């Protein structure tokens, strides 16, 4: 069974680039990747925080948040209308 991986992003150009190049490149036989756009799915911001996400884009695998590149601080995403 593939390991769960969650890719959190906010829709910025850095995030979308990371999604295209990293999140979709993971081997689907090894990782079940869920892509979460925090700009449109704001209810999941608390989940991202609880997983240790401090900025997006970030990929959480095995409970470990991997911050890929700085697109936006999660505090900025929370404050966005």
N, C-alpha and C positions, 0 to 999 in steps of 0.2 A: 504494500500500500504506500502511495507517495506521501512524503512529509509535507505538512502544510507550510506554505509561505505566503505572507500577506505583504503586498506592495501598497504603501500609503503614499498618496500624492495630492496636490492641490490644483492641478491643472495648469501650472505655469509651464513655460517652455522648457525649463530645466527638468521638471518632473516628467513631461511628456517624452522628452528625449531619453530619459532614463528608463521609462516604461518600454519604449520601442526597442532600446538596445539591451536592456538587462532583464527586466521581468519576463519578457516574451522569449528570451534566449534560454531560460532554464529548462532542463530536460523534463518533460511532462511525466515520464515514467518514474522520476525521482521526486518531483515537487508538484504539488497541487497549488498553483498560484491563484490567489484571489487579489484582484486589483480594486482598491478602495479609493475613490475620489472624494477627499474630505471636503472639497468645496461644494459638492452636490449632496453628499451623504454626511451632513454635519453631526448627526446623531452618533457617529462612530468616532468622533474626536476623542471622547473620554476613553474609548477602547485603545486608541493609538497611544494616548498618554500612559495608560496602564501598562502597555507593552514596552514602554521606555522610549517611544519616539519623541525626539526633541525638535526635529526639523524634517521637512520633506524635500525631496523624495527619500523614503526609507523602506527597506525590505526587512521584515521580521521572519526569521527562520529559527525554529526550535527555541522560541522565546528570547532570541537575541536580536536586538534591533541593529541593523546595519545602515548607517547614514551614508548615502551614496554620494551626494553632492549637495551643496546648499542652495535650495530654491526658496524656501521660506521657513522661518521659525514657526513651530506649532502654536506659539502664543499669538503670532500674527494671523494664522489661519483661524484661530478661535475668535479673534477680534473682528474678522472680516464679516461684513453684513451679508 
